[in-house]
């Protein structure tokens, strides 16, 4: 269970970094919003799995 949680958090941080980078490069807002949303979902899922709320 913690292996998948770690992967979800790592992917979420990677996507958040991509969203930040794309935002700084003035790419279309839709791409930035899509990456930020995906990052948020991965991070929340990872944290919920660690806490045992969502299995």
mmCIF file as Biopython writes it, N, C-alpha, C and O atoms, coordinates in Angstrom:
data_model
#
loop_
_atom_site.group_PDB
_atom_site.id
_atom_site.type_symbol
_atom_site.label_atom_id
_atom_site.label_alt_id
_atom_site.label_comp_id
_atom_site.label_asym_id
_atom_site.label_entity_id
_atom_site.label_seq_id
_atom_site.pdbx_PDB_ins_code
_atom_site.Cartn_x
_atom_site.Cartn_y
_atom_site.Cartn_z
_atom_site.occupancy
_atom_site.B_iso_or_equiv
_atom_site.auth_seq_id
_atom_site.auth_asym_id
_atom_site.pdbx_PDB_model_num
ATOM 1   N N  . UNK A ? 1  ? 0.817   -1.189 0.000   1.0 0.0 1  A 1 
ATOM 2   C CA . UNK A ? 1  ? 0.000   0.000  0.000   1.0 0.0 1  A 1 
ATOM 3   C C  . UNK A ? 1  ? 0.863   1.256  0.000   1.0 0.0 1  A 1 
ATOM 4   O O  . UNK A ? 1  ? 0.530   2.222  -0.687  1.0 0.0 1  A 1 
ATOM 5   N N  . UNK A ? 2  ? 1.941   1.270  0.736   1.0 0.0 2  A 1 
ATOM 6   C CA . UNK A ? 2  ? 2.756   2.478  0.784   1.0 0.0 2  A 1 
ATOM 7   C C  . UNK A ? 2  ? 3.550   2.667  -0.503  1.0 0.0 2  A 1 
ATOM 8   O O  . UNK A ? 2  ? 3.937   3.789  -0.830  1.0 0.0 2  A 1 
ATOM 9   N N  . UNK A ? 3  ? 3.796   1.582  -1.237  1.0 0.0 3  A 1 
ATOM 10  C CA . UNK A ? 3  ? 4.513   1.717  -2.505  1.0 0.0 3  A 1 
ATOM 11  C C  . UNK A ? 3  ? 3.708   2.519  -3.510  1.0 0.0 3  A 1 
ATOM 12  O O  . UNK A ? 3  ? 4.242   3.411  -4.170  1.0 0.0 3  A 1 
ATOM 13  N N  . UNK A ? 4  ? 2.421   2.203  -3.629  1.0 0.0 4  A 1 
ATOM 14  C CA . UNK A ? 4  ? 1.560   2.935  -4.548  1.0 0.0 4  A 1 
ATOM 15  C C  . UNK A ? 4  ? 1.377   4.370  -4.077  1.0 0.0 4  A 1 
ATOM 16  O O  . UNK A ? 4  ? 1.318   5.288  -4.895  1.0 0.0 4  A 1 
ATOM 17  N N  . UNK A ? 5  ? 1.288   4.569  -2.778  1.0 0.0 5  A 1 
ATOM 18  C CA . UNK A ? 5  ? 1.151   5.921  -2.241  1.0 0.0 5  A 1 
ATOM 19  C C  . UNK A ? 5  ? 2.373   6.763  -2.580  1.0 0.0 5  A 1 
ATOM 20  O O  . UNK A ? 5  ? 2.247   7.931  -2.950  1.0 0.0 5  A 1 
ATOM 21  N N  . UNK A ? 6  ? 3.543   6.173  -2.453  1.0 0.0 6  A 1 
ATOM 22  C CA . UNK A ? 6  ? 4.778   6.885  -2.775  1.0 0.0 6  A 1 
ATOM 23  C C  . UNK A ? 6  ? 4.818   7.245  -4.252  1.0 0.0 6  A 1 
ATOM 24  O O  . UNK A ? 6  ? 5.224   8.350  -4.612  1.0 0.0 6  A 1 
ATOM 25  N N  . UNK A ? 7  ? 4.405   6.333  -5.095  1.0 0.0 7  A 1 
ATOM 26  C CA . UNK A ? 7  ? 4.397   6.598  -6.536  1.0 0.0 7  A 1 
ATOM 27  C C  . UNK A ? 7  ? 3.400   7.708  -6.863  1.0 0.0 7  A 1 
ATOM 28  O O  . UNK A ? 7  ? 3.706   8.593  -7.662  1.0 0.0 7  A 1 
ATOM 29  N N  . UNK A ? 8  ? 2.212   7.673  -6.255  1.0 0.0 8  A 1 
ATOM 30  C CA . UNK A ? 8  ? 1.217   8.713  -6.504  1.0 0.0 8  A 1 
ATOM 31  C C  . UNK A ? 8  ? 1.726   10.086 -6.079  1.0 0.0 8  A 1 
ATOM 32  O O  . UNK A ? 8  ? 1.519   11.070 -6.789  1.0 0.0 8  A 1 
ATOM 33  N N  . UNK A ? 9  ? 2.385   10.160 -4.939  1.0 0.0 9  A 1 
ATOM 34  C CA . UNK A ? 9  ? 2.910   11.439 -4.463  1.0 0.0 9  A 1 
ATOM 35  C C  . UNK A ? 9  ? 4.044   11.916 -5.359  1.0 0.0 9  A 1 
ATOM 36  O O  . UNK A ? 9  ? 4.125   13.104 -5.670  1.0 0.0 9  A 1 
ATOM 37  N N  . UNK A ? 10 ? 4.919   11.007 -5.778  1.0 0.0 10 A 1 
ATOM 38  C CA . UNK A ? 10 ? 6.016   11.392 -6.662  1.0 0.0 10 A 1 
ATOM 39  C C  . UNK A ? 10 ? 5.495   11.896 -8.011  1.0 0.0 10 A 1 
ATOM 40  O O  . UNK A ? 10 ? 5.991   12.894 -8.533  1.0 0.0 10 A 1 
ATOM 41  N N  . UNK A ? 11 ? 4.504   11.215 -8.570  1.0 0.0 11 A 1 
ATOM 42  C CA . UNK A ? 11 ? 3.914   11.657 -9.839  1.0 0.0 11 A 1 
ATOM 43  C C  . UNK A ? 11 ? 3.212   13.001 -9.646  1.0 0.0 11 A 1 
ATOM 44  O O  . UNK A ? 11 ? 3.295   13.873 -10.511 1.0 0.0 11 A 1 
ATOM 45  N N  . UNK A ? 12 ? 2.534   13.170 -8.535  1.0 0.0 12 A 1 
ATOM 46  C CA . UNK A ? 12 ? 1.872   14.444 -8.252  1.0 0.0 12 A 1 
ATOM 47  C C  . UNK A ? 12 ? 2.850   15.600 -8.162  1.0 0.0 12 A 1 
ATOM 48  O O  . UNK A ? 12 ? 2.586   16.684 -8.681  1.0 0.0 12 A 1 
ATOM 49  N N  . UNK A ? 13 ? 3.980   15.371 -7.505  1.0 0.0 13 A 1 
ATOM 50  C CA . UNK A ? 13 ? 4.999   16.424 -7.415  1.0 0.0 13 A 1 
ATOM 51  C C  . UNK A ? 13 ? 5.616   16.712 -8.777  1.0 0.0 13 A 1 
ATOM 52  O O  . UNK A ? 13 ? 5.908   17.864 -9.098  1.0 0.0 13 A 1 
ATOM 53  N N  . UNK A ? 14 ? 5.815   15.668 -9.578  1.0 0.0 14 A 1 
ATOM 54  C CA . UNK A ? 14 ? 6.345   15.846 -10.925 1.0 0.0 14 A 1 
ATOM 55  C C  . UNK A ? 14 ? 5.382   16.688 -11.772 1.0 0.0 14 A 1 
ATOM 56  O O  . UNK A ? 14 ? 5.811   17.601 -12.477 1.0 0.0 14 A 1 
ATOM 57  N N  . UNK A ? 15 ? 4.101   16.385 -11.704 1.0 0.0 15 A 1 
ATOM 58  C CA . UNK A ? 15 ? 3.104   17.137 -12.453 1.0 0.0 15 A 1 
ATOM 59  C C  . UNK A ? 15 ? 2.983   18.574 -11.946 1.0 0.0 15 A 1 
ATOM 60  O O  . UNK A ? 15 ? 2.782   19.497 -12.735 1.0 0.0 15 A 1 
ATOM 61  N N  . UNK A ? 16 ? 3.103   18.761 -10.641 1.0 0.0 16 A 1 
ATOM 62  C CA . UNK A ? 16 ? 3.054   20.121 -10.091 1.0 0.0 16 A 1 
ATOM 63  C C  . UNK A ? 16 ? 4.242   20.939 -10.587 1.0 0.0 16 A 1 
ATOM 64  O O  . UNK A ? 16 ? 4.097   22.118 -10.912 1.0 0.0 16 A 1 
ATOM 65  N N  . UNK A ? 17 ? 5.404   20.320 -10.644 1.0 0.0 17 A 1 
ATOM 66  C CA . UNK A ? 17 ? 6.571   21.012 -11.187 1.0 0.0 17 A 1 
ATOM 67  C C  . UNK A ? 17 ? 6.390   21.360 -12.654 1.0 0.0 17 A 1 
ATOM 68  O O  . UNK A ? 17 ? 6.800   22.432 -13.098 1.0 0.0 17 A 1 
ATOM 69  N N  . UNK A ? 18 ? 5.778   20.460 -13.403 1.0 0.0 18 A 1 
ATOM 70  C CA . UNK A ? 18 ? 5.503   20.731 -14.803 1.0 0.0 18 A 1 
ATOM 71  C C  . UNK A ? 18 ? 4.521   21.881 -14.974 1.0 0.0 18 A 1 
ATOM 72  O O  . UNK A ? 18 ? 4.695   22.726 -15.851 1.0 0.0 18 A 1 
ATOM 73  N N  . UNK A ? 19 ? 3.491   21.913 -14.140 1.0 0.0 19 A 1 
ATOM 74  C CA . UNK A ? 19 ? 2.516   22.998 -14.207 1.0 0.0 19 A 1 
ATOM 75  C C  . UNK A ? 19 ? 3.174   24.330 -13.883 1.0 0.0 19 A 1 
ATOM 76  O O  . UNK A ? 19 ? 2.910   25.336 -14.540 1.0 0.0 19 A 1 
ATOM 77  N N  . UNK A ? 20 ? 4.021   24.334 -12.883 1.0 0.0 20 A 1 
ATOM 78  C CA . UNK A ? 20 ? 4.736   25.561 -12.518 1.0 0.0 20 A 1 
ATOM 79  C C  . UNK A ? 20 ? 5.645   26.023 -13.658 1.0 0.0 20 A 1 
ATOM 80  O O  . UNK A ? 20 ? 5.676   27.205 -14.000 1.0 0.0 20 A 1 
ATOM 81  N N  . UNK A ? 21 ? 6.378   25.080 -14.235 1.0 0.0 21 A 1 
ATOM 82  C CA . UNK A ? 21 ? 7.277   25.405 -15.335 1.0 0.0 21 A 1 
ATOM 83  C C  . UNK A ? 21 ? 6.512   25.921 -16.554 1.0 0.0 21 A 1 
ATOM 84  O O  . UNK A ? 21 ? 6.916   26.902 -17.178 1.0 0.0 21 A 1 
ATOM 85  N N  . UNK A ? 22 ? 5.405   25.253 -16.887 1.0 0.0 22 A 1 
ATOM 86  C CA . UNK A ? 22 ? 4.614   25.685 -18.030 1.0 0.0 22 A 1 
ATOM 87  C C  . UNK A ? 22 ? 3.990   27.051 -17.773 1.0 0.0 22 A 1 
ATOM 88  O O  . UNK A ? 22 ? 3.859   27.856 -18.695 1.0 0.0 22 A 1 
ATOM 89  N N  . UNK A ? 23 ? 3.605   27.318 -16.527 1.0 0.0 23 A 1 
ATOM 90  C CA . UNK A ? 23 ? 3.056   28.626 -16.184 1.0 0.0 23 A 1 
ATOM 91  C C  . UNK A ? 23 ? 4.086   29.729 -16.343 1.0 0.0 23 A 1 
ATOM 92  O O  . UNK A ? 23 ? 3.765   30.828 -16.795 1.0 0.0 23 A 1 
ATOM 93  N N  . UNK A ? 24 ? 5.326   29.434 -15.970 1.0 0.0 24 A 1 
ATOM 94  C CA . UNK A ? 24 ? 6.397   30.425 -16.118 1.0 0.0 24 A 1 
ATOM 95  C C  . UNK A ? 24 ? 6.743   30.679 -17.580 1.0 0.0 24 A 1 
ATOM 96  O O  . UNK A ? 24 ? 7.210   31.763 -17.926 1.0 0.0 24 A 1 
ATOM 97  N N  . UNK A ? 25 ? 6.516   29.678 -18.448 1.0 0.0 25 A 1 
ATOM 98  C CA . UNK A ? 25 ? 6.822   29.823 -19.867 1.0 0.0 25 A 1 
ATOM 99  C C  . UNK A ? 25 ? 5.668   30.438 -20.648 1.0 0.0 25 A 1 
ATOM 100 O O  . UNK A ? 25 ? 5.748   30.561 -21.870 1.0 0.0 25 A 1 
ATOM 101 N N  . UNK A ? 26 ? 4.606   30.823 -19.968 1.0 0.0 26 A 1 
ATOM 102 C CA . UNK A ? 26 ? 3.437   31.436 -20.581 1.0 0.0 26 A 1 
ATOM 103 C C  . UNK A ? 26 ? 2.762   30.525 -21.608 1.0 0.0 26 A 1 
ATOM 104 O O  . UNK A ? 26 ? 2.289   31.003 -22.639 1.0 0.0 26 A 1 
ATOM 105 N N  . UNK A ? 27 ? 2.713   29.227 -21.338 1.0 0.0 27 A 1 
ATOM 106 C CA . UNK A ? 27 ? 1.983   28.312 -22.201 1.0 0.0 27 A 1 
ATOM 107 C C  . UNK A ? 27 ? 0.483   28.505 -21.985 1.0 0.0 27 A 1 
ATOM 108 O O  . UNK A ? 27 ? 0.085   29.178 -21.034 1.0 0.0 27 A 1 
ATOM 109 N N  . UNK A ? 28 ? -0.353  27.934 -22.843 1.0 0.0 28 A 1 
ATOM 110 C CA . UNK A ? 28 ? -1.802  28.125 -22.688 1.0 0.0 28 A 1 
ATOM 111 C C  . UNK A ? 28 ? -2.291  27.725 -21.293 1.0 0.0 28 A 1 
ATOM 112 O O  . UNK A ? 28 ? -1.835  26.740 -20.711 1.0 0.0 28 A 1 
ATOM 113 N N  . UNK A ? 29 ? -3.219  28.507 -20.786 1.0 0.0 29 A 1 
ATOM 114 C CA . UNK A ? 29 ? -3.726  28.283 -19.429 1.0 0.0 29 A 1 
ATOM 115 C C  . UNK A ? 29 ? -4.399  26.926 -19.286 1.0 0.0 29 A 1 
ATOM 116 O O  . UNK A ? 29 ? -4.375  26.343 -18.202 1.0 0.0 29 A 1 
ATOM 117 N N  . UNK A ? 30 ? -4.995  26.412 -20.348 1.0 0.0 30 A 1 
ATOM 118 C CA . UNK A ? 30 ? -5.662  25.112 -20.271 1.0 0.0 30 A 1 
ATOM 119 C C  . UNK A ? 30 ? -4.701  23.997 -19.925 1.0 0.0 30 A 1 
ATOM 120 O O  . UNK A ? 30 ? -5.043  23.092 -19.162 1.0 0.0 30 A 1 
ATOM 121 N N  . UNK A ? 31 ? -3.494  24.052 -20.481 1.0 0.0 31 A 1 
ATOM 122 C CA . UNK A ? 31 ? -2.484  23.033 -20.194 1.0 0.0 31 A 1 
ATOM 123 C C  . UNK A ? 31 ? -2.041  23.123 -18.746 1.0 0.0 31 A 1 
ATOM 124 O O  . UNK A ? 31 ? -1.882  22.106 -18.070 1.0 0.0 31 A 1 
ATOM 125 N N  . UNK A ? 32 ? -1.842  24.342 -18.274 1.0 0.0 32 A 1 
ATOM 126 C CA . UNK A ? 32 ? -1.402  24.541 -16.888 1.0 0.0 32 A 1 
ATOM 127 C C  . UNK A ? 32 ? -2.478  24.064 -15.914 1.0 0.0 32 A 1 
ATOM 128 O O  . UNK A ? 32 ? -2.171  23.402 -14.922 1.0 0.0 32 A 1 
ATOM 129 N N  . UNK A ? 33 ? -3.726  24.396 -16.192 1.0 0.0 33 A 1 
ATOM 130 C CA . UNK A ? 33 ? -4.830  23.984 -15.318 1.0 0.0 33 A 1 
ATOM 131 C C  . UNK A ? 33 ? -4.983  22.466 -15.323 1.0 0.0 33 A 1 
ATOM 132 O O  . UNK A ? 33 ? -5.218  21.859 -14.278 1.0 0.0 33 A 1 
ATOM 133 N N  . UNK A ? 34 ? -4.852  21.858 -16.493 1.0 0.0 34 A 1 
ATOM 134 C CA . UNK A ? 34 ? -4.956  20.403 -16.583 1.0 0.0 34 A 1 
ATOM 135 C C  . UNK A ? 34 ? -3.862  19.721 -15.766 1.0 0.0 34 A 1 
ATOM 136 O O  . UNK A ? 34 ? -4.140  18.774 -15.030 1.0 0.0 34 A 1 
ATOM 137 N N  . UNK A ? 35 ? -2.626  20.192 -15.889 1.0 0.0 35 A 1 
ATOM 138 C CA . UNK A ? 35 ? -1.529  19.602 -15.119 1.0 0.0 35 A 1 
ATOM 139 C C  . UNK A ? 35 ? -1.696  19.842 -13.626 1.0 0.0 35 A 1 
ATOM 140 O O  . UNK A ? 35 ? -1.430  18.951 -12.818 1.0 0.0 35 A 1 
ATOM 141 N N  . UNK A ? 36 ? -2.131  21.032 -13.258 1.0 0.0 36 A 1 
ATOM 142 C CA . UNK A ? 36 ? -2.325  21.331 -11.839 1.0 0.0 36 A 1 
ATOM 143 C C  . UNK A ? 36 ? -3.434  20.462 -11.247 1.0 0.0 36 A 1 
ATOM 144 O O  . UNK A ? 36 ? -3.314  19.981 -10.120 1.0 0.0 36 A 1 
ATOM 145 N N  . UNK A ? 37 ? -4.495  20.263 -11.995 1.0 0.0 37 A 1 
ATOM 146 C CA . UNK A ? 37 ? -5.575  19.400 -11.512 1.0 0.0 37 A 1 
ATOM 147 C C  . UNK A ? 37 ? -5.133  17.959 -11.358 1.0 0.0 37 A 1 
ATOM 148 O O  . UNK A ? 37 ? -5.467  17.303 -10.371 1.0 0.0 37 A 1 
ATOM 149 N N  . UNK A ? 38 ? -4.383  17.465 -12.331 1.0 0.0 38 A 1 
ATOM 150 C CA . UNK A ? 38 ? -3.870  16.093 -12.247 1.0 0.0 38 A 1 
ATOM 151 C C  . UNK A ? 38 ? -2.914  15.948 -11.070 1.0 0.0 38 A 1 
ATOM 152 O O  . UNK A ? 38 ? -2.929  14.932 -10.374 1.0 0.0 38 A 1 
ATOM 153 N N  . UNK A ? 39 ? -2.084  16.965 -10.847 1.0 0.0 39 A 1 
ATOM 154 C CA . UNK A ? 39 ? -1.153  16.929 -9.715  1.0 0.0 39 A 1 
ATOM 155 C C  . UNK A ? 39 ? -1.908  16.890 -8.395  1.0 0.0 39 A 1 
ATOM 156 O O  . UNK A ? 39 ? -1.553  16.128 -7.497  1.0 0.0 39 A 1 
ATOM 157 N N  . UNK A ? 40 ? -2.939  17.703 -8.276  1.0 0.0 40 A 1 
ATOM 158 C CA . UNK A ? 40 ? -3.727  17.735 -7.045  1.0 0.0 40 A 1 
ATOM 159 C C  . UNK A ? 40 ? -4.397  16.393 -6.781  1.0 0.0 40 A 1 
ATOM 160 O O  . UNK A ? 40 ? -4.413  15.915 -5.647  1.0 0.0 40 A 1 
ATOM 161 N N  . UNK A ? 41 ? -4.949  15.785 -7.832  1.0 0.0 41 A 1 
ATOM 162 C CA . UNK A ? 41 ? -5.608  14.490 -7.654  1.0 0.0 41 A 1 
ATOM 163 C C  . UNK A ? 41 ? -4.615  13.412 -7.222  1.0 0.0 41 A 1 
ATOM 164 O O  . UNK A ? 41 ? -4.921  12.601 -6.348  1.0 0.0 41 A 1 
ATOM 165 N N  . UNK A ? 42 ? -3.428  13.400 -7.830  1.0 0.0 42 A 1 
ATOM 166 C CA . UNK A ? 42 ? -2.421  12.401 -7.447  1.0 0.0 42 A 1 
ATOM 167 C C  . UNK A ? 42 ? -1.963  12.605 -6.013  1.0 0.0 42 A 1 
ATOM 168 O O  . UNK A ? 42 ? -1.830  11.640 -5.261  1.0 0.0 42 A 1 
ATOM 169 N N  . UNK A ? 43 ? -1.719  13.854 -5.625  1.0 0.0 43 A 1 
ATOM 170 C CA . UNK A ? 43 ? -1.258  14.123 -4.265  1.0 0.0 43 A 1 
ATOM 171 C C  . UNK A ? 43 ? -2.319  13.764 -3.231  1.0 0.0 43 A 1 
ATOM 172 O O  . UNK A ? 43 ? -2.001  13.170 -2.201  1.0 0.0 43 A 1 
ATOM 173 N N  . UNK A ? 44 ? -3.557  14.112 -3.488  1.0 0.0 44 A 1 
ATOM 174 C CA . UNK A ? 44 ? -4.640  13.786 -2.548  1.0 0.0 44 A 1 
ATOM 175 C C  . UNK A ? 44 ? -4.824  12.282 -2.437  1.0 0.0 44 A 1 
ATOM 176 O O  . UNK A ? 44 ? -4.992  11.756 -1.336  1.0 0.0 44 A 1 
ATOM 177 N N  . UNK A ? 45 ? -4.794  11.587 -3.564  1.0 0.0 45 A 1 
ATOM 178 C CA . UNK A ? 45 ? -4.949  10.127 -3.532  1.0 0.0 45 A 1 
ATOM 179 C C  . UNK A ? 45 ? -3.806  9.478  -2.760  1.0 0.0 45 A 1 
ATOM 180 O O  . UNK A ? 45 ? -4.031  8.546  -1.988  1.0 0.0 45 A 1 
ATOM 181 N N  . UNK A ? 46 ? -2.584  9.962  -2.962  1.0 0.0 46 A 1 
ATOM 182 C CA . UNK A ? 46 ? -1.443  9.408  -2.234  1.0 0.0 46 A 1 
ATOM 183 C C  . UNK A ? 46 ? -1.545  9.617  -0.743  1.0 0.0 46 A 1 
ATOM 184 O O  . UNK A ? 46 ? -1.259  8.709  0.038   1.0 0.0 46 A 1 
ATOM 185 N N  . UNK A ? 47 ? -1.951  10.812 -0.340  1.0 0.0 47 A 1 
ATOM 186 C CA . UNK A ? 47 ? -2.073  11.107 1.095   1.0 0.0 47 A 1 
ATOM 187 C C  . UNK A ? 47 ? -3.213  10.301 1.713   1.0 0.0 47 A 1 
ATOM 188 O O  . UNK A ? 47 ? -3.071  9.779  2.819   1.0 0.0 47 A 1 
ATOM 189 N N  . UNK A ? 48 ? -4.331  10.194 1.017   1.0 0.0 48 A 1 
ATOM 190 C CA . UNK A ? 48 ? -5.453  9.423  1.547   1.0 0.0 48 A 1 
ATOM 191 C C  . UNK A ? 48 ? -5.104  7.949  1.686   1.0 0.0 48 A 1 
ATOM 192 O O  . UNK A ? 48 ? -5.549  7.293  2.628   1.0 0.0 48 A 1 
ATOM 193 N N  . UNK A ? 49 ? -4.308  7.417  0.752   1.0 0.0 49 A 1 
ATOM 194 C CA . UNK A ? 49 ? -3.896  6.015  0.855   1.0 0.0 49 A 1 
ATOM 195 C C  . UNK A ? 49 ? -2.945  5.813  2.034   1.0 0.0 49 A 1 
ATOM 196 O O  . UNK A ? 49 ? -3.010  4.784  2.707   1.0 0.0 49 A 1 
ATOM 197 N N  . UNK A ? 50 ? -2.071  6.773  2.288   1.0 0.0 50 A 1 
ATOM 198 C CA . UNK A ? 50 ? -1.158  6.658  3.442   1.0 0.0 50 A 1 
ATOM 199 C C  . UNK A ? 50 ? -1.948  6.655  4.740   1.0 0.0 50 A 1 
ATOM 200 O O  . UNK A ? 50 ? -1.649  5.886  5.654   1.0 0.0 50 A 1 
ATOM 201 N N  . UNK A ? 51 ? -2.964  7.522  4.822   1.0 0.0 51 A 1 
ATOM 202 C CA . UNK A ? 51 ? -3.762  7.618  6.037   1.0 0.0 51 A 1 
ATOM 203 C C  . UNK A ? 51 ? -4.741  6.460  6.181   1.0 0.0 51 A 1 
ATOM 204 O O  . UNK A ? 51 ? -5.338  6.291  7.245   1.0 0.0 51 A 1 
ATOM 205 N N  . UNK A ? 52 ? -4.918  5.665  5.140   1.0 0.0 52 A 1 
ATOM 206 C CA . UNK A ? 52 ? -5.802  4.521  5.224   1.0 0.0 52 A 1 
ATOM 207 C C  . UNK A ? 52 ? -7.265  4.842  5.011   1.0 0.0 52 A 1 
ATOM 208 O O  . UNK A ? 52 ? -8.127  3.988  5.219   1.0 0.0 52 A 1 
ATOM 209 N N  . UNK A ? 53 ? -7.558  6.080  4.594   1.0 0.0 53 A 1 
ATOM 210 C CA . UNK A ? 53 ? -8.951  6.469  4.377   1.0 0.0 53 A 1 
ATOM 211 C C  . UNK A ? 53 ? -9.477  5.857  3.085   1.0 0.0 53 A 1 
ATOM 212 O O  . UNK A ? 53 ? -10.627 5.423  3.017   1.0 0.0 53 A 1 
ATOM 213 N N  . UNK A ? 54 ? -8.625  5.827  2.062   1.0 0.0 54 A 1 
ATOM 214 C CA . UNK A ? 54 ? -9.040  5.342  0.754   1.0 0.0 54 A 1 
ATOM 215 C C  . UNK A ? 54 ? -8.151  4.175  0.375   1.0 0.0 54 A 1 
ATOM 216 O O  . UNK A ? 54 ? -6.934  4.331  0.270   1.0 0.0 54 A 1 
ATOM 217 N N  . UNK A ? 55 ? -8.741  3.006  0.169   1.0 0.0 55 A 1 
ATOM 218 C CA . UNK A ? 55 ? -7.927  1.826  -0.138  1.0 0.0 55 A 1 
ATOM 219 C C  . UNK A ? 55 ? -8.358  1.212  -1.431  1.0 0.0 55 A 1 
ATOM 220 O O  . UNK A ? 55 ? -7.789  0.207  -1.857  1.0 0.0 55 A 1 
#
